[in-house]
Amino acid sequence: MSIVNEQDVRRISYNQILDNTNVRVTGTTTWDPGNLIAAAQETKDITVTGAALGDSVIVSFSLALQGMQLTGSVESANVVTAVLKNSTLGAINLASGTLKAHVWKV
């Protein structure tokens, strides 16, 4: 007989949530952010079918952000808005890449 501890149960549950396509929806788009001077930001909308206000969001970009911050939120049904903010002291111009949004249903 195998004994399962509480930590194992949490790990299994966490992985099931992350991998469950009934709970997680994803969208991608191509994005070529402009030249962002210090303290500037740019937004990009991503269609994520099934996303709803209040859902949890993680956004990622296929290239290094070079010290900038990328955040995202559901702003309306089926739409995630990504915000790229340049918090560095100089201008940064990223090349075109793929922007991805993962949304977990709550």
Chimera marker file (.cmm) of the C-alpha trace (Angstrom):
<marker_set name="trace">
<marker id="1" x="0.000" y="0.000" z="0.000" r="1" g="1" b="0" radius="0.5"/>
<marker id="2" x="1.335" y="3.407" z="-1.007" r="1" g="1" b="0" radius="0.5"/>
<marker id="3" x="0.911" y="6.445" z="1.198" r="1" g="1" b="0" radius="0.5"/>
<marker id="4" x="0.367" y="9.814" z="-0.499" r="1" g="1" b="0" radius="0.5"/>
<marker id="5" x="1.240" y="12.877" z="1.508" r="1" g="1" b="0" radius="0.5"/>
<marker id="6" x="-0.397" y="16.306" z="1.314" r="1" g="1" b="0" radius="0.5"/>
<marker id="7" x="2.460" y="17.806" z="-0.726" r="1" g="1" b="0" radius="0.5"/>
<marker id="8" x="2.042" y="15.095" z="-3.392" r="1" g="1" b="0" radius="0.5"/>
<marker id="9" x="-1.696" y="15.793" z="-3.584" r="1" g="1" b="0" radius="0.5"/>
<marker id="10" x="-1.078" y="19.531" z="-4.052" r="1" g="1" b="0" radius="0.5"/>
<marker id="11" x="1.541" y="18.883" z="-6.758" r="1" g="1" b="0" radius="0.5"/>
<marker id="12" x="-0.786" y="16.517" z="-8.636" r="1" g="1" b="0" radius="0.5"/>
<marker id="13" x="-3.709" y="18.940" z="-8.376" r="1" g="1" b="0" radius="0.5"/>
<marker id="14" x="-1.559" y="21.877" z="-9.540" r="1" g="1" b="0" radius="0.5"/>
<marker id="15" x="-0.293" y="19.961" z="-12.573" r="1" g="1" b="0" radius="0.5"/>
<marker id="16" x="-3.799" y="18.807" z="-13.478" r="1" g="1" b="0" radius="0.5"/>
<marker id="17" x="-5.026" y="22.407" z="-13.391" r="1" g="1" b="0" radius="0.5"/>
<marker id="18" x="-2.139" y="23.673" z="-15.544" r="1" g="1" b="0" radius="0.5"/>
<marker id="19" x="-2.578" y="20.922" z="-18.140" r="1" g="1" b="0" radius="0.5"/>
<marker id="20" x="-6.392" y="20.855" z="-18.198" r="1" g="1" b="0" radius="0.5"/>
<marker id="21" x="-7.592" y="22.384" z="-21.467" r="1" g="1" b="0" radius="0.5"/>
<marker id="22" x="-11.075" y="22.741" z="-19.958" r="1" g="1" b="0" radius="0.5"/>
<marker id="23" x="-9.567" y="25.199" z="-17.464" r="1" g="1" b="0" radius="0.5"/>
<marker id="24" x="-6.843" y="26.839" z="-19.598" r="1" g="1" b="0" radius="0.5"/>
<marker id="25" x="-7.327" y="28.653" z="-22.903" r="1" g="1" b="0" radius="0.5"/>
<marker id="26" x="-4.530" y="30.109" z="-25.032" r="1" g="1" b="0" radius="0.5"/>
<marker id="27" x="-4.103" y="32.658" z="-27.796" r="1" g="1" b="0" radius="0.5"/>
<marker id="28" x="-1.117" y="33.868" z="-29.833" r="1" g="1" b="0" radius="0.5"/>
<marker id="29" x="-0.397" y="36.746" z="-32.181" r="1" g="1" b="0" radius="0.5"/>
<marker id="30" x="2.584" y="38.262" z="-33.943" r="1" g="1" b="0" radius="0.5"/>
<marker id="31" x="3.807" y="41.511" z="-32.372" r="1" g="1" b="0" radius="0.5"/>
<marker id="32" x="6.466" y="43.998" z="-33.396" r="1" g="1" b="0" radius="0.5"/>
<marker id="33" x="6.576" y="46.497" z="-30.516" r="1" g="1" b="0" radius="0.5"/>
<marker id="34" x="7.737" y="49.963" z="-31.439" r="1" g="1" b="0" radius="0.5"/>
<marker id="35" x="10.817" y="51.727" z="-30.117" r="1" g="1" b="0" radius="0.5"/>
<marker id="36" x="9.972" y="52.311" z="-26.450" r="1" g="1" b="0" radius="0.5"/>
<marker id="37" x="11.776" y="55.208" z="-24.790" r="1" g="1" b="0" radius="0.5"/>
<marker id="38" x="12.388" y="55.132" z="-21.017" r="1" g="1" b="0" radius="0.5"/>
<marker id="39" x="9.102" y="54.911" z="-19.038" r="1" g="1" b="0" radius="0.5"/>
<marker id="40" x="7.032" y="54.339" z="-22.213" r="1" g="1" b="0" radius="0.5"/>
<marker id="41" x="4.638" y="51.442" z="-22.701" r="1" g="1" b="0" radius="0.5"/>
<marker id="42" x="2.751" y="49.791" z="-25.544" r="1" g="1" b="0" radius="0.5"/>
<marker id="43" x="-0.292" y="47.513" z="-25.535" r="1" g="1" b="0" radius="0.5"/>
<marker id="44" x="-1.401" y="44.679" z="-27.791" r="1" g="1" b="0" radius="0.5"/>
<marker id="45" x="-4.696" y="42.786" z="-27.773" r="1" g="1" b="0" radius="0.5"/>
<marker id="46" x="-4.737" y="38.996" z="-28.144" r="1" g="1" b="0" radius="0.5"/>
<marker id="47" x="-7.886" y="37.044" z="-28.983" r="1" g="1" b="0" radius="0.5"/>
<marker id="48" x="-8.312" y="34.243" z="-26.438" r="1" g="1" b="0" radius="0.5"/>
<marker id="49" x="-11.625" y="32.529" z="-27.024" r="1" g="1" b="0" radius="0.5"/>
<marker id="50" x="-13.273" y="31.765" z="-23.690" r="1" g="1" b="0" radius="0.5"/>
<marker id="51" x="-11.399" y="34.385" z="-21.644" r="1" g="1" b="0" radius="0.5"/>
<marker id="52" x="-13.627" y="36.288" z="-19.216" r="1" g="1" b="0" radius="0.5"/>
<marker id="53" x="-13.205" y="39.173" z="-16.814" r="1" g="1" b="0" radius="0.5"/>
<marker id="54" x="-11.605" y="37.975" z="-13.574" r="1" g="1" b="0" radius="0.5"/>
<marker id="55" x="-9.706" y="35.050" z="-15.138" r="1" g="1" b="0" radius="0.5"/>
<marker id="56" x="-5.996" y="34.673" z="-14.330" r="1" g="1" b="0" radius="0.5"/>
<marker id="57" x="-3.558" y="35.517" z="-17.134" r="1" g="1" b="0" radius="0.5"/>
<marker id="58" x="0.092" y="34.848" z="-17.950" r="1" g="1" b="0" radius="0.5"/>
<marker id="59" x="1.593" y="36.486" z="-21.045" r="1" g="1" b="0" radius="0.5"/>
<marker id="60" x="4.935" y="35.741" z="-22.677" r="1" g="1" b="0" radius="0.5"/>
<marker id="61" x="6.970" y="36.957" z="-25.640" r="1" g="1" b="0" radius="0.5"/>
<marker id="62" x="9.245" y="34.837" z="-27.797" r="1" g="1" b="0" radius="0.5"/>
<marker id="63" x="12.227" y="37.219" z="-27.456" r="1" g="1" b="0" radius="0.5"/>
<marker id="64" x="14.218" y="38.504" z="-24.474" r="1" g="1" b="0" radius="0.5"/>
<marker id="65" x="12.523" y="41.556" z="-22.956" r="1" g="1" b="0" radius="0.5"/>
<marker id="66" x="15.851" y="43.287" z="-22.190" r="1" g="1" b="0" radius="0.5"/>
<marker id="67" x="14.712" y="44.471" z="-18.763" r="1" g="1" b="0" radius="0.5"/>
<marker id="68" x="11.188" y="45.516" z="-19.744" r="1" g="1" b="0" radius="0.5"/>
<marker id="69" x="8.084" y="44.214" z="-17.980" r="1" g="1" b="0" radius="0.5"/>
<marker id="70" x="5.263" y="42.336" z="-19.704" r="1" g="1" b="0" radius="0.5"/>
<marker id="71" x="1.879" y="42.000" z="-18.008" r="1" g="1" b="0" radius="0.5"/>
<marker id="72" x="-1.572" y="41.014" z="-19.160" r="1" g="1" b="0" radius="0.5"/>
<marker id="73" x="-5.196" y="41.014" z="-18.137" r="1" g="1" b="0" radius="0.5"/>
<marker id="74" x="-8.598" y="40.142" z="-19.542" r="1" g="1" b="0" radius="0.5"/>
<marker id="75" x="-10.111" y="43.481" z="-20.533" r="1" g="1" b="0" radius="0.5"/>
<marker id="76" x="-13.272" y="42.145" z="-22.185" r="1" g="1" b="0" radius="0.5"/>
<marker id="77" x="-14.770" y="38.805" z="-23.194" r="1" g="1" b="0" radius="0.5"/>
<marker id="78" x="-12.302" y="36.851" z="-25.360" r="1" g="1" b="0" radius="0.5"/>
<marker id="79" x="-9.668" y="39.618" z="-25.278" r="1" g="1" b="0" radius="0.5"/>
<marker id="80" x="-6.407" y="39.716" z="-23.302" r="1" g="1" b="0" radius="0.5"/>
<marker id="81" x="-4.503" y="42.998" z="-23.333" r="1" g="1" b="0" radius="0.5"/>
<marker id="82" x="-0.731" y="42.709" z="-22.960" r="1" g="1" b="0" radius="0.5"/>
<marker id="83" x="1.243" y="45.713" z="-21.694" r="1" g="1" b="0" radius="0.5"/>
<marker id="84" x="4.957" y="46.045" z="-22.393" r="1" g="1" b="0" radius="0.5"/>
<marker id="85" x="6.563" y="48.706" z="-20.180" r="1" g="1" b="0" radius="0.5"/>
<marker id="86" x="10.092" y="50.024" z="-20.490" r="1" g="1" b="0" radius="0.5"/>
<marker id="87" x="11.286" y="50.677" z="-16.941" r="1" g="1" b="0" radius="0.5"/>
<marker id="88" x="14.913" y="51.017" z="-18.012" r="1" g="1" b="0" radius="0.5"/>
<marker id="89" x="16.795" y="54.281" z="-18.497" r="1" g="1" b="0" radius="0.5"/>
<marker id="90" x="17.160" y="53.966" z="-22.281" r="1" g="1" b="0" radius="0.5"/>
<marker id="91" x="15.155" y="53.246" z="-25.413" r="1" g="1" b="0" radius="0.5"/>
<marker id="92" x="14.585" y="49.609" z="-26.405" r="1" g="1" b="0" radius="0.5"/>
<marker id="93" x="13.335" y="48.368" z="-29.766" r="1" g="1" b="0" radius="0.5"/>
<marker id="94" x="12.470" y="44.671" z="-29.769" r="1" g="1" b="0" radius="0.5"/>
<marker id="95" x="12.203" y="42.755" z="-33.034" r="1" g="1" b="0" radius="0.5"/>
<marker id="96" x="8.979" y="41.117" z="-34.140" r="1" g="1" b="0" radius="0.5"/>
<marker id="97" x="8.041" y="37.989" z="-32.218" r="1" g="1" b="0" radius="0.5"/>
<marker id="98" x="5.189" y="35.872" z="-30.931" r="1" g="1" b="0" radius="0.5"/>
<marker id="99" x="3.045" y="37.093" z="-28.062" r="1" g="1" b="0" radius="0.5"/>
<marker id="100" x="1.240" y="34.331" z="-26.172" r="1" g="1" b="0" radius="0.5"/>
<marker id="101" x="-1.478" y="34.534" z="-23.524" r="1" g="1" b="0" radius="0.5"/>
<marker id="102" x="-2.559" y="31.679" z="-21.236" r="1" g="1" b="0" radius="0.5"/>
<marker id="103" x="-5.820" y="32.217" z="-19.369" r="1" g="1" b="0" radius="0.5"/>
<marker id="104" x="-6.977" y="30.063" z="-16.461" r="1" g="1" b="0" radius="0.5"/>
<marker id="105" x="-10.706" y="29.985" z="-15.883" r="1" g="1" b="0" radius="0.5"/>
<marker id="106" x="-11.778" y="30.908" z="-12.356" r="1" g="1" b="0" radius="0.5"/>
<link id1="1" id2="2" r="1" g="1" b="0" radius="0.2"/>
<link id1="2" id2="3" r="1" g="1" b="0" radius="0.2"/>
<link id1="3" id2="4" r="1" g="1" b="0" radius="0.2"/>
<link id1="4" id2="5" r="1" g="1" b="0" radius="0.2"/>
<link id1="5" id2="6" r="1" g="1" b="0" radius="0.2"/>
<link id1="6" id2="7" r="1" g="1" b="0" radius="0.2"/>
<link id1="7" id2="8" r="1" g="1" b="0" radius="0.2"/>
<link id1="8" id2="9" r="1" g="1" b="0" radius="0.2"/>
<link id1="9" id2="10" r="1" g="1" b="0" radius="0.2"/>
<link id1="10" id2="11" r="1" g="1" b="0" radius="0.2"/>
<link id1="11" id2="12" r="1" g="1" b="0" radius="0.2"/>
<link id1="12" id2="13" r="1" g="1" b="0" radius="0.2"/>
<link id1="13" id2="14" r="1" g="1" b="0" radius="0.2"/>
<link id1="14" id2="15" r="1" g="1" b="0" radius="0.2"/>
<link id1="15" id2="16" r="1" g="1" b="0" radius="0.2"/>
<link id1="16" id2="17" r="1" g="1" b="0" radius="0.2"/>
<link id1="17" id2="18" r="1" g="1" b="0" radius="0.2"/>
<link id1="18" id2="19" r="1" g="1" b="0" radius="0.2"/>
<link id1="19" id2="20" r="1" g="1" b="0" radius="0.2"/>
<link id1="20" id2="21" r="1" g="1" b="0" radius="0.2"/>
<link id1="21" id2="22" r="1" g="1" b="0" radius="0.2"/>
<link id1="22" id2="23" r="1" g="1" b="0" radius="0.2"/>
<link id1="23" id2="24" r="1" g="1" b="0" radius="0.2"/>
<link id1="24" id2="25" r="1" g="1" b="0" radius="0.2"/>
<link id1="25" id2="26" r="1" g="1" b="0" radius="0.2"/>
<link id1="26" id2="27" r="1" g="1" b="0" radius="0.2"/>
<link id1="27" id2="28" r="1" g="1" b="0" radius="0.2"/>
<link id1="28" id2="29" r="1" g="1" b="0" radius="0.2"/>
<link id1="29" id2="30" r="1" g="1" b="0" radius="0.2"/>
<link id1="30" id2="31" r="1" g="1" b="0" radius="0.2"/>
<link id1="31" id2="32" r="1" g="1" b="0" radius="0.2"/>
<link id1="32" id2="33" r="1" g="1" b="0" radius="0.2"/>
<link id1="33" id2="34" r="1" g="1" b="0" radius="0.2"/>
<link id1="34" id2="35" r="1" g="1" b="0" radius="0.2"/>
<link id1="35" id2="36" r="1" g="1" b="0" radius="0.2"/>
<link id1="36" id2="37" r="1" g="1" b="0" radius="0.2"/>
<link id1="37" id2="38" r="1" g="1" b="0" radius="0.2"/>
<link id1="38" id2="39" r="1" g="1" b="0" radius="0.2"/>
<link id1="39" id2="40" r="1" g="1" b="0" radius="0.2"/>
<link id1="40" id2="41" r="1" g="1" b="0" radius="0.2"/>
<link id1="41" id2="42" r="1" g="1" b="0" radius="0.2"/>
<link id1="42" id2="43" r="1" g="1" b="0" radius="0.2"/>
<link id1="43" id2="44" r="1" g="1" b="0" radius="0.2"/>
<link id1="44" id2="45" r="1" g="1" b="0" radius="0.2"/>
<link id1="45" id2="46" r="1" g="1" b="0" radius="0.2"/>
<link id1="46" id2="47" r="1" g="1" b="0" radius="0.2"/>
<link id1="47" id2="48" r="1" g="1" b="0" radius="0.2"/>
<link id1="48" id2="49" r="1" g="1" b="0" radius="0.2"/>
<link id1="49" id2="50" r="1" g="1" b="0" radius="0.2"/>
<link id1="50" id2="51" r="1" g="1" b="0" radius="0.2"/>
<link id1="51" id2="52" r="1" g="1" b="0" radius="0.2"/>
<link id1="52" id2="53" r="1" g="1" b="0" radius="0.2"/>
<link id1="53" id2="54" r="1" g="1" b="0" radius="0.2"/>
<link id1="54" id2="55" r="1" g="1" b="0" radius="0.2"/>
<link id1="55" id2="56" r="1" g="1" b="0" radius="0.2"/>
<link id1="56" id2="57" r="1" g="1" b="0" radius="0.2"/>
<link id1="57" id2="58" r="1" g="1" b="0" radius="0.2"/>
<link id1="58" id2="59" r="1" g="1" b="0" radius="0.2"/>
<link id1="59" id2="60" r="1" g="1" b="0" radius="0.2"/>
<link id1="60" id2="61" r="1" g="1" b="0" radius="0.2"/>
<link id1="61" id2="62" r="1" g="1" b="0" radius="0.2"/>
<link id1="62" id2="63" r="1" g="1" b="0" radius="0.2"/>
<link id1="63" id2="64" r="1" g="1" b="0" radius="0.2"/>
<link id1="64" id2="65" r="1" g="1" b="0" radius="0.2"/>
<link id1="65" id2="66" r="1" g="1" b="0" radius="0.2"/>
<link id1="66" id2="67" r="1" g="1" b="0" radius="0.2"/>
<link id1="67" id2="68" r="1" g="1" b="0" radius="0.2"/>
<link id1="68" id2="69" r="1" g="1" b="0" radius="0.2"/>
<link id1="69" id2="70" r="1" g="1" b="0" radius="0.2"/>
<link id1="70" id2="71" r="1" g="1" b="0" radius="0.2"/>
<link id1="71" id2="72" r="1" g="1" b="0" radius="0.2"/>
<link id1="72" id2="73" r="1" g="1" b="0" radius="0.2"/>
<link id1="73" id2="74" r="1" g="1" b="0" radius="0.2"/>
<link id1="74" id2="75" r="1" g="1" b="0" radius="0.2"/>
<link id1="75" id2="76" r="1" g="1" b="0" radius="0.2"/>
<link id1="76" id2="77" r="1" g="1" b="0" radius="0.2"/>
<link id1="77" id2="78" r="1" g="1" b="0" radius="0.2"/>
<link id1="78" id2="79" r="1" g="1" b="0" radius="0.2"/>
<link id1="79" id2="80" r="1" g="1" b="0" radius="0.2"/>
<link id1="80" id2="81" r="1" g="1" b="0" radius="0.2"/>
<link id1="81" id2="82" r="1" g="1" b="0" radius="0.2"/>
<link id1="82" id2="83" r="1" g="1" b="0" radius="0.2"/>
<link id1="83" id2="84" r="1" g="1" b="0" radius="0.2"/>
<link id1="84" id2="85" r="1" g="1" b="0" radius="0.2"/>
<link id1="85" id2="86" r="1" g="1" b="0" radius="0.2"/>
<link id1="86" id2="87" r="1" g="1" b="0" radius="0.2"/>
<link id1="87" id2="88" r="1" g="1" b="0" radius="0.2"/>
<link id1="88" id2="89" r="1" g="1" b="0" radius="0.2"/>
<link id1="89" id2="90" r="1" g="1" b="0" radius="0.2"/>
<link id1="90" id2="91" r="1" g="1" b="0" radius="0.2"/>
<link id1="91" id2="92" r="1" g="1" b="0" radius="0.2"/>
<link id1="92" id2="93" r="1" g="1" b="0" radius="0.2"/>
<link id1="93" id2="94" r="1" g="1" b="0" radius="0.2"/>
<link id1="94" id2="95" r="1" g="1" b="0" radius="0.2"/>
<link id1="95" id2="96" r="1" g="1" b="0" radius="0.2"/>
<link id1="96" id2="97" r="1" g="1" b="0" radius="0.2"/>
<link id1="97" id2="98" r="1" g="1" b="0" radius="0.2"/>
<link id1="98" id2="99" r="1" g="1" b="0" radius="0.2"/>
<link id1="99" id2="100" r="1" g="1" b="0" radius="0.2"/>
<link id1="100" id2="101" r="1" g="1" b="0" radius="0.2"/>
<link id1="101" id2="102" r="1" g="1" b="0" radius="0.2"/>
<link id1="102" id2="103" r="1" g="1" b="0" radius="0.2"/>
<link id1="103" id2="104" r="1" g="1" b="0" radius="0.2"/>
<link id1="104" id2="105" r="1" g="1" b="0" radius="0.2"/>
<link id1="105" id2="106" r="1" g="1" b="0" radius="0.2"/>
</marker_set>
